Amino acid sequence: MDLRSKARTLPGPVSDPKKLPKWNYDGSSTGQAPGEDSEVILYPQAIFKDPFRRGNNILVICDAYTPAGEPIPTNKRHPAAKIFSHPEVEKEVPWYGIEQEYTLLQKDINWPLGWPQGGFPGPQGPYYCGIGADKAFGRDIVDAHYKACLYAGINISGINGEVMPTQWEFQVGPSVGISAGDEIWAARYILERITEIAGVVVSFDPKPIPGGYEIIKKAIEKLGLRHSEHIAAYGEGNERRLTGHHETANINTFKWGVANRGASVRVGRDTEKEGKGYFEDRRPASNMDPYVVTSMIAETTILL
């Protein structure tokens, strides 16, 4: 989803991509070519009206090739165009309608727009196709994108709010053949540009906010990476207690499990079932310093 763009001036209006010149960019700066042979060639493939500069200005979808004319590995349009240009496929005139979901995030904290910082909104229910300042976050961006796509000539057929607040969806189509892909990529580009202007980040991640259980697992993984430091701070005499016997894990080994009292960190079955809850770090000794242990857990799981 790493979209890039650059601009150039033409001597006059152009409406046919075949009449546009090829161009190039430095592929070594995008991880697509080595530094000693970095030139990647842009082939113009589809034209849309430019909703930002307007007038006779255009947006051009390009795909990328080596100087020898071979599609680079990230060029997925080239093989798709070969399929859609096959006579048997062309004869069928395949139509596509694509739903594109996305989530709007606050730029500095990478957290959904309208959500409390580090917290979560109310239960799902009122947000799907909802209206109101407490249910629909970022509608000005969504409507600006809708209008810009219509202006560009993209066959955008609708928008709606999703079940998660600040997640939205637009639909493109019906579009024929390769144009479905061109229109989705152009619509994504326009959305990225509009959110850039608004100072908001757009995420196309299918699960942008991990569930509570996923966060718990990531926190436990972080604890495992600093196992020795935590053991050193978790009290005196732990080497006599954490032997790997009598419902303890060995002091030299970090492991975690669900309902496992012989693990370093135990997760309850209810937490696994509900997808949220708490976990138990079973390593601290009874003589541990609570200031040291609690702050170290916070440092490891939140700050690192």
ABEGO torsion letter per residue (X at the ends): XBBBBBBBBBABBBABAAABBBBBBBAAAAGABBAABABBBBBBABBBBBAAAEEABBBBBBBBBBAAGBBBAABAAAAAAAAAABAAAAAAGBBBBBBBBBBBBBAAAGBBBGBBBGBBBBBBGAABGBBEAAABBGAAAAAAAAAAAAAAGBBBAEBBBBABBGBBBBBBOBBBEAAAAAAAAAAAAAAAAAAAAAGBBBBABABABBBAAAAAAAAAAAAAAAAAAAAAAAEBGAAAABAGBGGBBBAABBBBBBGBAABABBBBAAAAAAGBEBBBBAABBAABBAAAAAAAAAAAAAAX
